[in-house]
Amino acid sequence: MTDDGRRARDATNGSLAVAHWGEHANGGGDRLAWELSRVFENAPFFVGWRDEDVEPDDIESEQLIEGRFLAWALERDGLAKQFAHLLGWQIAEPLRVYDVLVTSGNEPLFYVPPDDQTWIAYIHHTNRRQSDQIDEVTSARFASPKLLLYYAMRVAYDHNTHKPDLFVVNSEVVKRRVVRYWGVDEDRIRVVYPPVNTSAYSPDDAKTEDYYLTLSRLDWHKDVDGIVKAFNGLDQQLIVAGDGPERDSLEEMAGKNVEFAGFVPEERKRELLAGAKAFVFNGRDEDFGIAPVEALAAGTPLLGIDEGMTRYQVVPGKNGYRHSRDGSPSIDEAVVRFETDGIEWSPDEIASFADRFSVSAFHEGMTNAVTEAVERSRIVPDWYEQY
């Protein structure tokens, strides 16, 4: 057991459970929840919906939401799935026997805990289409009915955001959203960055070559098309790694200097990251953004969008440069400046900067959060202290 694990056990007398909203895609939220299970390694791990196909070999979970009808609803998208979570999490009988509960995701906020249970809720986002991305609805079909639906959902959901003893969020950006859109006092929110396996990447994984790299799911919110368009006008090679629904359209618009690598295995990913001149990232208002951190851990400079958490992963002139989505500096201007001025930090200094987002930092942060929450939730009348 790690030192953090021992401290967590001591803080809770060993009576702690971890619960995640559901295993669905082997995405960032799932990987964070599995790491929570490793932080509190002797604690039972529950999931709203279990997918053994994506679950790591060292993780053993128990499905929390049972029943034929709810299982059917969980397999569907949209309101049916949300309805199943609403019903399944409110009582969540197996969770109620533990002194301390650590949850991951928004759906567990439907849970109504026993009065004497300490609850730490890790939040990845604030239902973004109902909060900071609500303006995207105006360009969609049936905009007015959707706005009415989202209003009703916010009203119905609002009381769920006040029950945890302590919130933990994945970045300062999400902390502001939780304060603004959910009305949670910032004194009840702690930032613990997601666990990025920074030790798996190194500047020594490959010799730096003459190409730029972007790596992500090729979906609309990653705005890879903006990167491709910029490089169409540059005399620089770009490698696009990853797959997704936008790939065909991206390949159609790309010039001859843009290469599509598709999905790459981990070993090839490490080589590409370490070998790139710089990593280009253009994701929309990212809550955190793991791929840019992996690039930094490989000692590779970052040319990142001046939005969301990405802007804070770039220290201009030292480990990279920022660009704007619709203004100046543009992506191509950032590339030209990087080619002209370079950056101050060495690859090893860039990799060291990424360590603040490491797995060990996550373990320490979550252990501290649980210890604090247990202390905050302890109820002792003032007069009782004299006896």
Protein Blocks (a to p, Z undefined) as FASTA:
>chain_A
ZZklmmmmmmnnopacdddfbdfklpaklmmmmmmmmmmmmbccddfbacfklpcfkbcc
ddfbgcjklmmmmmpghjllmmmmmmmmmnommlmmpfbdcdedjklmmpccdfklccdd
ddfbgojllmmmmmmmmmpghklmmmmmmmmmmmmmmmmmmmpmbdcdfbfklmmmmmmm
nopafklpccddddddfklpcfklpccdddddddddddfklommmmmmmmmmpccdcdde
dddjklmmmmmmpcfkbccebjadfklmmmmmmmpmbdcdfbehifkopmlmmmmmnopa
cdddfehjllmmpcghkloccddfklccdfklmmmmmmmnopfbdfklmmmmmmmmgmkl
mmmmmmmmmmmmmmmmpccdfklmmZZ
